[in-house]
């Protein structure tokens, strides 16, 4: 199994600062941790709602440090990937998704990652949704699970405010610890 080492190193390097950041300032509560321990050490999909630009960081730091769960890859739109932040996105495990007609061609890179034993965090709505404006989920996650035989770990992120703030929270309220972020698995 060959997967690039850079995303694993970067994700493990930022794990502790993010854990402290979200635990202290976000007063993070994690539910369903027992569902994480039931996961195979090989490939799986984490399917989550998308409420903030920080979702990838929030979800990935909940996994135990140094386990085989790292790196966690995630697909992104080419507009976000091919910009000034490309190197940063690549180092974090992001990769672009190009619409190529058939779903198997569009998700060919995701299929390669899963077949090599990788883990993918995917947001089926495709974008950060505003409160009360949920878009119909796309079928990519279920397609990948069926095609690669990868189990799905459902994830729900709560208590960000995407309609009100760009990152999903007010910095002032965040540093004053007025939020109680919640991540639920299963």
C-alpha positions, 0 to 999 in steps of 0.5 A: 500500500503506497500513500503519500507520507506528507499528509500523514506527517502534516496531519499528525503535526497539527493534531495536538494544537487543533485538539487543544484549540477545539477542546478548550475554546470550542468546548468540544463534545464528541459522541459515538467514540465507540463507533471509531474503535469499530472501524477497520484499519483499512479503508473507510469513508467518513460522511459528514455535513459541511458547516464550516471551513474548519470541518476537516480539521475538526473531524480529523483531530477527534481520531486517536493520535498516531493511529493507522487512521491518518492520513484522512484525505478529502476531495475538494472543488478544483477552484479551491485546490488550484489557487494560492493555497494549493500546496497547503491543501495538498499537504493536508490531504486534499485532492481535486474532483473533476466532473468527467461525466460518469461517476466512476471517472469523476471519482477515480482518484477517490477509488484509488485512495480507498483501494490502497487502504486510505481513508476519505472524509466526504461532504455529500452536500458538496458545499458549506450549507447555510442553516435551514438550506440543505441541499440534496446529498450527492451520490458519490459517497454511496457509490464509493462505498459500494464500488470499493467495499468501504464502510461508512462512518456517519458524522454530524457536526453541530453548533457552528453558525455558518449563516452568520459568520464566514468560518462558522463562528465569531472569533470573539465568542470563540475565544470567550468560550461561548460555543459548545461544538459537538461531533457525533459519529454513528 
